[in-house]
């Protein structure tokens, strides 16, 4: 065997070795010597991975929430059973967009849960029935800040601190701000009731007045409507019971009178008030 034939066989053997080991073959130099062989590793075994690298089951896919959204769940602000003024604001805003028909109650009840679910579903949000931060942001963007009458459309608003002018004598102390009437004697509150007033076109006058006429079964000579338990204090304006107020709440208004919605309370009040008793109407 010649030297040339031996060299060819050696090179062929080296090529086979390179193919098996995944090496890169290098040609011999001019003197026929083979330079050092460099081995290229084509894969890294699992036990050779850097420490701290988790091996994830590819069949599970990326982490997702039940709705298929990779974003974290929004913070829940209010949910079923919660109570307070904040809940009234939620309910009033839901009422503005016609998702909640009943008036605000201040309790996150079943109708509120259903309304929130409907609102969420309409906008592609998870239908949890809970008022989370994302749902609240969407609802606020579609509504306005509720007025006091929207929070208490059928009454129930806490009474205001009595006007200083109500602290002496026998006084019908009326607050437009909180829509309440206090019957007070010498600074002591005897009873409190919800009231409503005239519209912007027929406003209830403010100031200090006196009861000058009482009429148990009065009927308006102008509007021909019943005014039971009427106690007149300024011209044709009187404190009286209103069946319309009892039925519609603050979604209606008087023609300037102070309407009372609780017939039992004004009946008792009518029997106690005397001609000459003071009436204070303040904001």
Phi and psi in degrees as GROMACS dihedral restraints (atoms count N, CA, C in turn):
[ dihedral_restraints ]
;  ai    aj    ak    al  type     phi  dphi    fc
    3     4     5     6     1   -76.0    20    10
    4     5     6     7     1   164.4    20    10
    6     7     8     9     1   -63.0    20    10
    7     8     9    10     1   -34.6    20    10
    9    10    11    12     1   -67.4    20    10
   10    11    12    13     1   -39.0    20    10
   12    13    14    15     1   -66.0    20    10
   13    14    15    16     1   -38.8    20    10
   15    16    17    18     1   -63.8    20    10
   16    17    18    19     1   -38.6    20    10
   18    19    20    21     1   -66.2    20    10
   19    20    21    22     1   -38.6    20    10
   21    22    23    24     1   -64.1    20    10
   22    23    24    25     1   -43.1    20    10
   24    25    26    27     1   -63.9    20    10
   25    26    27    28     1   -38.3    20    10
   27    28    29    30     1   -64.1    20    10
   28    29    30    31     1   -41.0    20    10
   30    31    32    33     1   -67.4    20    10
   31    32    33    34     1   -37.9    20    10
   33    34    35    36     1   -63.9    20    10
   34    35    36    37     1   -41.9    20    10
   36    37    38    39     1   -63.4    20    10
   37    38    39    40     1   -39.6    20    10
   39    40    41    42     1   -64.8    20    10
   40    41    42    43     1   -38.0    20    10
   42    43    44    45     1   -63.6    20    10
   43    44    45    46     1   -40.7    20    10
   45    46    47    48     1   -62.7    20    10
   46    47    48    49     1   -44.0    20    10
   48    49    50    51     1   -60.4    20    10
   49    50    51    52     1   -40.5    20    10
   51    52    53    54     1   -65.3    20    10
   52    53    54    55     1   -39.6    20    10
   54    55    56    57     1   -65.8    20    10
   55    56    57    58     1   -38.6    20    10
   57    58    59    60     1   -71.2    20    10
   58    59    60    61     1   -41.5    20    10
   60    61    62    63     1   -89.8    20    10
   61    62    63    64     1    -6.4    20    10
   63    64    65    66     1    73.6    20    10
   64    65    66    67     1    32.0    20    10
   66    67    68    69     1   -90.7    20    10
   67    68    69    70     1   170.8    20    10
   69    70    71    72     1  -106.1    20    10
   70    71    72    73     1   121.2    20    10
   72    73    74    75     1   -80.7    20    10
   73    74    75    76     1   139.7    20    10
   75    76    77    78     1  -118.7    20    10
   76    77    78    79     1   139.7    20    10
   78    79    80    81     1   -71.1    20    10
   79    80    81    82     1   159.0    20    10
   81    82    83    84     1   -75.5    20    10
   82    83    84    85     1   161.1    20    10
   84    85    86    87     1   -83.9    20    10
   85    86    87    88     1  -173.3    20    10
   87    88    89    90     1   -64.0    20    10
   88    89    90    91     1   -25.4    20    10
   90    91    92    93     1   -90.5    20    10
   91    92    93    94     1     4.8    20    10
   93    94    95    96     1    83.8    20    10
   94    95    96    97     1     9.2    20    10
   96    97    98    99     1   -93.6    20    10
   97    98    99   100     1   142.1    20    10
   99   100   101   102     1   -89.4    20    10
  100   101   102   103     1   123.6    20    10
  102   103   104   105     1   -68.8    20    10
  103   104   105   106     1   168.7    20    10
  105   106   107   108     1   -56.4    20    10
  106   107   108   109     1   144.0    20    10
  108   109   110   111     1   -90.0    20    10
  109   110   111   112     1   129.9    20    10
  111   112   113   114     1  -102.4    20    10
  112   113   114   115     1   124.7    20    10
  114   115   116   117     1   -99.0    20    10
  115   116   117   118     1   124.3    20    10
  117   118   119   120     1   -96.3    20    10
  118   119   120   121     1   117.3    20    10
  120   121   122   123     1   -79.4    20    10
  121   122   123   124     1   122.9    20    10
  123   124   125   126     1   -89.3    20    10
  124   125   126   127     1   -13.3    20    10
  126   127   128   129     1  -153.2    20    10
  127   128   129   130     1   160.6    20    10
  129   130   131   132     1  -114.6    20    10
  130   131   132   133     1   121.9    20    10
  132   133   134   135     1   -63.9    20    10
  133   134   135   136     1   155.6    20    10
  135   136   137   138     1   -56.4    20    10
  136   137   138   139     1   -39.4    20    10
  138   139   140   141     1   -74.9    20    10
  139   140   141   142     1    -3.5    20    10
  141   142   143   144     1  -103.1    20    10
  142   143   144   145     1     4.9    20    10
  144   145   146   147     1   -68.6    20    10
  145   146   147   148     1   150.7    20    10
  147   148   149   150     1   -58.9    20    10
  148   149   150   151     1   145.8    20    10
  150   151   152   153     1   -62.5    20    10
  151   152   153   154     1   144.1    20    10
  153   154   155   156     1    90.7    20    10
  154   155   156   157     1    -2.5    20    10
  156   157   158   159     1   -91.6    20    10
  157   158   159   160     1   117.2    20    10
  159   160   161   162     1   -79.3    20    10
  160   161   162   163     1   143.2    20    10
  162   163   164   165     1   -99.9    20    10
  163   164   165   166     1   107.4    20    10
  165   166   167   168     1   -94.1    20    10
  166   167   168   169     1   138.4    20    10
  168   169   170   171     1   -68.9    20    10
  169   170   171   172     1   112.9    20    10
  171   172   173   174     1   -63.9    20    10
  172   173   174   175     1   -19.1    20    10
  174   175   176   177     1   -71.9    20    10
  175   176   177   178     1   -17.8    20    10
  177   178   179   180     1   -83.3    20    10
  178   179   180   181     1   -23.1    20    10
  180   181   182   183     1    71.6    20    10
  181   182   183   184     1  -174.2    20    10
  183   184   185   186     1   -71.3    20    10
  184   185   186   187     1   154.6    20    10
  186   187   188   189     1   -65.9    20    10
  187   188   189   190     1   131.2    20    10
  189   190   191   192     1  -142.0    20    10
  190   191   192   193     1   157.6    20    10
  192   193   194   195     1   -84.8    20    10
  193   194   195   196     1   171.6    20    10
  195   196   197   198     1   -56.2    20    10
  196   197   198   199     1   -26.9    20    10
  198   199   200   201     1   -83.7    20    10
  199   200   201   202     1     0.7    20    10
  201   202   203   204     1    83.7    20    10
  202   203   204   205     1    11.7    20    10
  204   205   206   207     1  -102.4    20    10
  205   206   207   208     1   128.8    20    10
  207   208   209   210     1   -76.6    20    10
  208   209   210   211     1    -7.2    20    10
  210   211   212   213     1   -76.4    20    10
  211   212   213   214     1   151.2    20    10
  213   214   215   216     1   -68.0    20    10
  214   215   216   217     1   154.0    20    10
  216   217   218   219     1   -63.4    20    10
  217   218   219   220     1   142.6    20    10
  219   220   221   222     1   -72.3    20    10
  220   221   222   223     1   151.3    20    10
  222   223   224   225     1   -66.6    20    10
  223   224   225   226     1   132.0    20    10
  225   226   227   228     1   -82.0    20    10
  226   227   228   229     1   124.6    20    10
  228   229   230   231     1   -93.5    20    10
  229   230   231   232     1   -46.8    20    10
  231   232   233   234     1  -142.7    20    10
  232   233   234   235     1   149.4    20    10
  234   235   236   237     1  -149.3    20    10
  235   236   237   238     1  -178.5    20    10
  237   238   239   240     1   -52.0    20    10
  238   239   240   241     1   128.9    20    10
  240   241   242   243     1    99.9    20    10
  241   242   243   244     1   -18.2    20    10
  243   244   245   246     1   -68.1    20    10
  244   245   246   247     1   151.2    20    10
  246   247   248   249     1  -136.7    20    10
  247   248   249   250     1   158.5    20    10
  249   250   251   252     1   133.0    20    10
  250   251   252   253     1  -179.0    20    10
  252   253   254   255     1   -64.7    20    10
  253   254   255   256     1   -35.2    20    10
  255   256   257   258     1   -59.5    20    10
  256   257   258   259     1   -37.2    20    10
  258   259   260   261     1   -67.7    20    10
  259   260   261   262     1   -38.0    20    10
  261   262   263   264     1   -59.8    20    10
  262   263   264   265     1   -38.8    20    10
  264   265   266   267     1   -66.9    20    10
  265   266   267   268     1   -40.7    20    10
  267   268   269   270     1   -60.3    20    10
  268   269   270   271     1   -48.1    20    10
  270   271   272   273     1   -65.5    20    10
  271   272   273   274     1   -38.5    20    10
  273   274   275   276     1   -65.0    20    10
  274   275   276   277     1   -39.2    20    10
  276   277   278   279     1   -69.3    20    10
  277   278   279   280     1   -38.1    20    10
  279   280   281   282     1   -64.0    20    10
  280   281   282   283     1   -34.0    20    10
  282   283   284   285     1   -67.4    20    10
  283   284   285   286     1   -37.4    20    10
  285   286   287   288     1   -60.8    20    10
  286   287   288   289     1   -34.6    20    10
  288   289   290   291     1   -99.2    20    10
  289   290   291   292     1    14.4    20    10
  291   292   293   294     1    64.6    20    10
  292   293   294   295     1    26.7    20    10
  294   295   296   297     1   -93.6    20    10
  295   296   297   298     1   -22.6    20    10
  297   298   299   300     1  -124.1    20    10
  298   299   300   301     1   116.5    20    10
  300   301   302   303     1   -84.8    20    10
  301   302   303   304     1   -44.7    20    10
  303   304   305   306     1   -61.7    20    10
  304   305   306   307     1   154.6    20    10
  306   307   308   309     1   -69.1    20    10
  307   308   309   310     1   154.5    20    10
  309   310   311   312     1   -55.7    20    10
  310   311   312   313     1   138.7    20    10
  312   313   314   315     1  -115.9    20    10
  313   314   315   316     1   -17.5    20    10
  315   316   317   318     1    85.8    20    10
  316   317   318   319     1     2.7    20    10
  318   319   320   321     1  -122.7    20    10
  319   320   321   322     1   128.1    20    10
  321   322   323   324     1   -75.4    20    10
  322   323   324   325     1    86.3    20    10
  324   325   326   327     1  -100.4    20    10
  325   326   327   328     1  -174.2    20    10
  327   328   329   330     1   -60.6    20    10
  328   329   330   331     1   -43.5    20    10
  330   331   332   333     1   -59.2    20    10
  331   332   333   334     1   -34.3    20    10
  333   334   335   336     1   -68.2    20    10
  334   335   336   337     1   -42.4    20    10
  336   337   338   339     1   -58.8    20    10
  337   338   339   340     1   -45.9    20    10
  339   340   341   342     1   -63.3    20    10
  340   341   342   343     1   -40.4    20    10
  342   343   344   345     1   -64.4    20    10
  343   344   345   346     1   -42.7    20    10
  345   346   347   348     1   -64.7    20    10
  346   347   348   349     1   -42.1    20    10
  348   349   350   351     1   -59.5    20    10
  349   350   351   352     1   -44.0    20    10
  351   352   353   354     1   -62.5    20    10
  352   353   354   355     1   -44.7    20    10
  354   355   356   357     1   -61.7    20    10
  355   356   357   358     1   -43.8    20    10
  357   358   359   360     1   -64.8    20    10
  358   359   360   361     1   -47.3    20    10
  360   361   362   363     1   -61.7    20    10
  361   362   363   364     1   -37.2    20    10
  363   364   365   366     1   -63.5    20    10
  364   365   366   367     1   -26.1    20    10
  366   367   368   369     1  -110.9    20    10
  367   368   369   370     1    16.3    20    10
  369   370   371   372     1    73.1    20    10
  370   371   372   373     1    19.6    20    10
  372   373   374   375     1   -95.3    20    10
  373   374   375   376     1   156.3    20    10
  375   376   377   378     1   -56.0    20    10
  376   377   378   379     1   129.7    20    10
  378   379   380   381     1   -83.2    20    10
  379   380   381   382     1    72.9    20    10
  381   382   383   384     1   -90.6    20    10
  382   383   384   385     1   -24.5    20    10
  384   385   386   387     1    80.0    20    10
  385   386   387   388     1    -1.9    20    10
  387   388   389   390     1   -98.3    20    10
  388   389   390   391     1   145.2    20    10
  390   391   392   393     1   -88.0    20    10
  391   392   393   394     1    93.7    20    10
  393   394   395   396     1   -92.3    20    10
  394   395   396   397     1   176.7    20    10
  396   397   398   399     1   -63.1    20    10
  397   398   399   400     1   -37.9    20    10
  399   400   401   402     1   -70.0    20    10
  400   401   402   403     1   -44.1    20    10
  402   403   404   405     1   -62.9    20    10
  403   404   405   406     1   -43.0    20    10
  405   406   407   408     1   -61.7    20    10
  406   407   408   409     1   -40.7    20    10
  408   409   410   411     1   -64.0    20    10
  409   410   411   412     1   -41.6    20    10
  411   412   413   414     1   -66.2    20    10
  412   413   414   415     1   -42.1    20    10
  414   415   416   417     1   -65.3    20    10
  415   416   417   418     1   -43.0    20    10
  417   418   419   420     1   -63.2    20    10
  418   419   420   421     1   -36.1    20    10
  420   421   422   423     1   -68.4    20    10
  421   422   423   424     1   -19.1    20    10
  423   424   425   426     1  -103.4    20    10
  424   425   426   427     1    -1.8    20    10
  426   427   428   429     1  -133.8    20    10
  427   428   429   430     1   174.3    20    10
  429   430   431   432     1  -111.2    20    10
  430   431   432   433     1   164.1    20    10
  432   433   434   435     1   -62.4    20    10
  433   434   435   436     1   122.4    20    10
  435   436   437   438     1   -65.1    20    10
  436   437   438   439     1   138.1    20    10
  438   439   440   441     1   -75.4    20    10
  439   440   441   442     1   165.0    20    10
  441   442   443   444     1   -57.4    20    10
  442   443   444   445     1   -39.8    20    10
  444   445   446   447     1   -66.9    20    10
  445   446   447   448     1   -25.8    20    10
  447   448   449   450     1   -74.2    20    10
  448   449   450   451     1   -29.5    20    10
  450   451   452   453     1   -76.0    20    10
  451   452   453   454     1   -31.5    20    10
  453   454   455   456     1  -129.5    20    10
  454   455   456   457     1    61.0    20    10
  456   457   458   459     1   -64.8    20    10
  457   458   459   460     1   -20.3    20    10
  459   460   461   462     1  -117.9    20    10
  460   461   462   463     1    22.8    20    10
  462   463   464   465     1    93.4    20    10
  463   464   465   466     1  -173.3    20    10
  465   466   467   468     1    98.1    20    10
  466   467   468   469     1     1.2    20    10
  468   469   470   471     1   -70.5    20    10
  469   470   471   472     1   136.6    20    10
  471   472   473   474     1   -58.0    20    10
  472   473   474   475     1   140.4    20    10
  474   475   476   477     1   -68.9    20    10
  475   476   477   478     1   148.6    20    10
  477   478   479   480     1   -76.3    20    10
  478   479   480   481     1   163.4    20    10
  480   481   482   483     1   -62.1    20    10
  481   482   483   484     1   134.7    20    10
  483   484   485   486     1   -57.4    20    10
  484   485   486   487     1   141.2    20    10
  486   487   488   489     1   -60.4    20    10
  487   488   489   490     1   140.9    20    10
  489   490   491   492     1   -55.5    20    10
  490   491   492   493     1   -26.8    20    10
  492   493   494   495     1   -73.6    20    10
  493   494   495   496     1    -8.1    20    10
  495   496   497   498     1   -95.3    20    10
  496   497   498   499     1     0.2    20    10
  498   499   500   501     1   -86.0    20    10
  499   500   501   502     1    -3.0    20    10
  501   502   503   504     1  -131.1    20    10
  502   503   504   505     1   144.0    20    10
  504   505   506   507     1    78.4    20    10
  505   506   507   508     1  -163.0    20    10
  507   508   509   510     1  -100.9    20    10
  508   509   510   511     1   117.3    20    10
  510   511   512   513     1  -138.1    20    10
  511   512   513   514     1   134.1    20    10
  513   514   515   516     1   -90.2    20    10
  514   515   516   517     1   103.0    20    10
  516   517   518   519     1   -99.0    20    10
  517   518   519   520     1   105.4    20    10
  519   520   521   522     1  -107.2    20    10
  520   521   522   523     1   128.2    20    10
  522   523   524   525     1  -114.1    20    10
  523   524   525   526     1   118.2    20    10
  525   526   527   528     1   -71.9    20    10
  526   527   528   529     1   -30.9    20    10
  528   529   530   531     1   -62.2    20    10
  529   530   531   532     1   -47.0    20    10
  531   532   533   534     1  -104.3    20    10
  532   533   534   535     1     2.7    20    10
  534   535   536   537     1    54.1    20    10
  535   536   537   538     1    50.8    20    10
  537   538   539   540     1  -133.9    20    10
  538   539   540   541     1   156.7    20    10
  540   541   542   543     1  -124.8    20    10
  541   542   543   544     1   126.9    20    10
  543   544   545   546     1  -105.9    20    10
  544   545   546   547     1   130.3    20    10
  546   547   548   549     1   -95.1    20    10
  547   548   549   550     1   113.6    20    10
  549   550   551   552     1  -122.1    20    10
  550   551   552   553     1   143.6    20    10
  552   553   554   555     1  -130.7    20    10
  553   554   555   556     1   115.8    20    10
  555   556   557   558     1    51.8    20    10
  556   557   558   559     1    46.3    20    10
  558   559   560   561     1    83.0    20    10
  559   560   561   562     1    -2.0    20    10
  561   562   563   564     1  -104.8    20    10
  562   563   564   565     1   132.3    20    10
  564   565   566   567     1   -81.8    20    10
  565   566   567   568     1   120.2    20    10
  567   568   569   570     1   -88.2    20    10
  568   569   570   571     1   -42.7    20    10
  570   571   572   573     1  -154.4    20    10
  571   572   573   574     1   159.3    20    10
  573   574   575   576     1  -134.3    20    10
  574   575   576   577     1   141.8    20    10
  576   577   578   579     1  -147.8    20    10
  577   578   579   580     1   156.9    20    10
  579   580   581   582     1   -76.8    20    10
  580   581   582   583     1   141.7    20    10
  582   583   584   585     1  -138.8    20    10
  583   584   585   586     1   160.5    20    10
  585   586   587   588     1  -133.4    20    10
  586   587   588   589     1   170.0    20    10
  588   589   590   591     1  -130.5    20    10
  589   590   591   592     1  -174.5    20    10
  591   592   593   594     1   -73.0    20    10
  592   593   594   595     1   164.2    20    10
  594   595   596   597     1   -78.5    20    10
  595   596   597   598     1  -178.2    20    10
  597   598   599   600     1   -66.0    20    10
  598   599   600   601     1   -20.3    20    10
  600   601   602   603     1   -89.7    20    10
  601   602   603   604     1   -22.1    20    10
  603   604   605   606     1  -134.3    20    10
  604   605   606   607     1    66.1    20    10
  606   607   608   609     1   -70.1    20    10
  607   608   609   610     1   149.6    20    10
  609   610   611   612     1   -78.4    20    10
  610   611   612   613     1   128.2    20    10
  612   613   614   615     1   -70.0    20    10
  613   614   615   616     1   144.9    20    10
  615   616   617   618     1  -105.5    20    10
  616   617   618   619     1   151.3    20    10
  618   619   620   621     1   140.6    20    10
  619   620   621   622     1  -164.4    20    10
  621   622   623   624     1  -110.7    20    10
  622   623   624   625     1   126.3    20    10
  624   625   626   627     1  -134.3    20    10
  625   626   627   628     1  -176.0    20    10
  627   628   629   630     1  -137.5    20    10
  628   629   630   631     1   147.0    20    10
  630   631   632   633     1   -70.2    20    10
  631   632   633   634     1   123.7    20    10
  633   634   635   636     1  -117.3    20    10
  634   635   636   637     1   -10.9    20    10
  636   637   638   639     1  -159.5    20    10
  637   638   639   640     1   136.7    20    10
  639   640   641   642     1  -120.9    20    10
  640   641   642   643     1   140.2    20    10
  642   643   644   645     1  -144.9    20    10
  643   644   645   646     1   110.0    20    10
  645   646   647   648     1   -64.2    20    10
  646   647   648   649     1   -41.4    20    10
  648   649   650   651     1  -118.5    20    10
  649   650   651   652     1    47.4    20    10
  651   652   653   654     1   -72.9    20    10
  652   653   654   655     1   146.8    20    10
  654   655   656   657     1  -128.2    20    10
  655   656   657   658     1   132.7    20    10
  657   658   659   660     1   -62.1    20    10
  658   659   660   661     1   129.7    20    10
  660   661   662   663     1   -80.4    20    10
  661   662   663   664     1   -13.2    20    10
  663   664   665   666     1   -94.9    20    10
  664   665   666   667     1   -50.0    20    10
  666   667   668   669     1  -101.8    20    10
  667   668   669   670     1    -8.3    20    10
  669   670   671   672     1    58.1    20    10
  670   671   672   673     1    37.9    20    10
  672   673   674   675     1  -116.5    20    10
  673   674   675   676     1   150.4    20    10
  675   676   677   678     1   -64.5    20    10
  676   677   678   679     1   141.7    20    10
  678   679   680   681     1  -133.7    20    10
  679   680   681   682     1    64.8    20    10
  681   682   683   684     1   -60.7    20    10
  682   683   684   685     1   148.0    20    10
  684   685   686   687     1    57.3    20    10
  685   686   687   688     1    40.9    20    10
  687   688   689   690     1   -74.6    20    10
  688   689   690   691     1   132.8    20    10
  690   691   692   693     1  -128.1    20    10
  691   692   693   694     1    98.6    20    10
  693   694   695   696     1   -77.9    20    10
  694   695   696   697     1   138.0    20    10
  696   697   698   699     1  -132.3    20    10
  697   698   699   700     1   -17.7    20    10
  699   700   701   702     1  -154.9    20    10
  700   701   702   703     1   101.3    20    10
  702   703   704   705     1    59.7    20    10
  703   704   705   706     1  -124.9    20    10
  705   706   707   708     1   -91.3    20    10
  706   707   708   709     1     6.7    20    10
  708   709   710   711     1   -90.2    20    10
  709   710   711   712     1   134.8    20    10
  711   712   713   714     1  -143.7    20    10
  712   713   714   715     1   161.6    20    10
  714   715   716   717     1   -89.5    20    10
  715   716   717   718     1   125.4    20    10
  717   718   719   720     1  -157.4    20    10
  718   719   720   721     1   164.9    20    10
  720   721   722   723     1   -74.0    20    10
  721   722   723   724     1   144.4    20    10
  723   724   725   726     1  -132.6    20    10
  724   725   726   727     1   115.1    20    10
  726   727   728   729     1   -66.6    20    10
  727   728   729   730     1   -30.4    20    10
  729   730   731   732     1   -66.4    20    10
  730   731   732   733     1   -40.4    20    10
  732   733   734   735     1   -63.3    20    10
  733   734   735   736     1   -42.0    20    10
  735   736   737   738     1   -62.1    20    10
  736   737   738   739     1   -33.6    20    10
  738   739   740   741     1   -87.8    20    10
  739   740   741   742     1   -41.1    20    10
  741   742   743   744     1  -107.6    20    10
  742   743   744   745     1   -12.7    20    10
  744   745   746   747     1    63.9    20    10
  745   746   747   748     1  -143.9    20    10
  747   748   749   750     1   -82.4    20    10
  748   749   750   751     1     9.6    20    10
  750   751   752   753     1   -78.8    20    10
  751   752   753   754     1    -2.2    20    10
  753   754   755   756     1  -127.7    20    10
  754   755   756   757     1  -174.5    20    10
  756   757   758   759     1  -154.0    20    10
  757   758   759   760     1   164.5    20    10
  759   760   761   762     1   -90.6    20    10
  760   761   762   763     1  -178.4    20    10
  762   763   764   765     1   -96.6    20    10
  763   764   765   766     1    20.1    20    10
  765   766   767   768     1   127.5    20    10
  766   767   768   769     1   -18.0    20    10
  768   769   770   771     1   -75.7    20    10
  769   770   771   772     1   168.3    20    10
  771   772   773   774     1   -96.8    20    10
  772   773   774   775     1   104.7    20    10
  774   775   776   777     1   -83.3    20    10
  775   776   777   778     1   139.1    20    10
  777   778   779   780     1  -113.6    20    10
  778   779   780   781     1   136.4    20    10
  780   781   782   783     1   -93.9    20    10
  781   782   783   784     1   -20.3    20    10
  783   784   785   786     1   -99.6    20    10
  784   785   786   787     1   107.2    20    10
  786   787   788   789     1   -66.6    20    10
  787   788   789   790     1   -36.8    20    10
  789   790   791   792     1   -62.0    20    10
  790   791   792   793     1   -41.5    20    10
  792   793   794   795     1   -69.2    20    10
  793   794   795   796     1   -41.9    20    10
  795   796   797   798     1   -74.6    20    10
  796   797   798   799     1   -25.8    20    10
  798   799   800   801     1   -63.1    20    10
  799   800   801   802     1   -44.9    20    10
  801   802   803   804     1   -66.0    20    10
  802   803   804   805     1   -39.5    20    10
  804   805   806   807     1   -64.5    20    10
  805   806   807   808     1   -42.3    20    10
  807   808   809   810     1   -58.8    20    10
  808   809   810   811     1   -36.5    20    10
  810   811   812   813     1   -73.6    20    10
  811   812   813   814     1   -18.6    20    10
  813   814   815   816     1   -98.3    20    10
  814   815   816   817     1   -32.6    20    10
  816   817   818   819     1   -72.8    20    10
  817   818   819   820     1   140.7    20    10
  819   820   821   822     1  -116.0    20    10
  820   821   822   823     1   157.0    20    10
  822   823   824   825     1   -59.1    20    10
  823   824   825   826     1   135.9    20    10
  825   826   827   828     1    97.9    20    10
  826   827   828   829     1   -14.5    20    10
  828   829   830   831     1   -63.6    20    10
  829   830   831   832     1   145.6    20    10
  831   832   833   834     1   -76.4    20    10
  832   833   834   835     1   146.2    20    10
  834   835   836   837     1  -126.2    20    10
  835   836   837   838     1   123.9    20    10
  837   838   839   840     1  -116.7    20    10
  838   839   840   841     1   119.1    20    10
  840   841   842   843     1  -113.9    20    10
  841   842   843   844     1   115.4    20    10
  843   844   845   846     1  -132.7    20    10
  844   845   846   847     1   163.3    20    10
